[in-house]
Amino acid sequence: GHAVRSAIRIMRARSDAREPLAAQEKIRIEILLKENL
């Protein structure tokens, strides 16, 4: 769905920027996806 595409886009943007918060962001997205499933 839309939420999944948005999450993937965010993860790609974060990994491209190599931000220190990328790991936290990924965990947050995983939780978000679990709640939406």
N, C-alpha and C positions, 0 to 999 in steps of 0.2 A: 504493500500500500504506500500511500504518500509519506507516512512517518518513516518507513524503512528507507525510502529513497533519500529523504532529508538526512537521516542518520548517517547513511553511507557518504553523502556529500560532505557532512561535517567531519566525519572520520578522515576522509581523503584530504580535506583542507588542513586538518590538524596535523596529519602525518607529513604533508608537504611542507608545512611550516616548521616541523620538528619541535613543537612547543613542549616544555616540561610537563604541561598539564594534560598532554595527550592521553596518558594512561588513565587519569581520573575521568577525562571526558569519555573515554571508551567504556569504562565501568558504568558511568551514568547512562550512556546510550544503551548498554546491554540491559540495564534495569528497565529503562523506558520501553524497550522492545518486548521484554517479558510481560510487562503490564499491558501492552497493547495486543498481545497474542491471545 
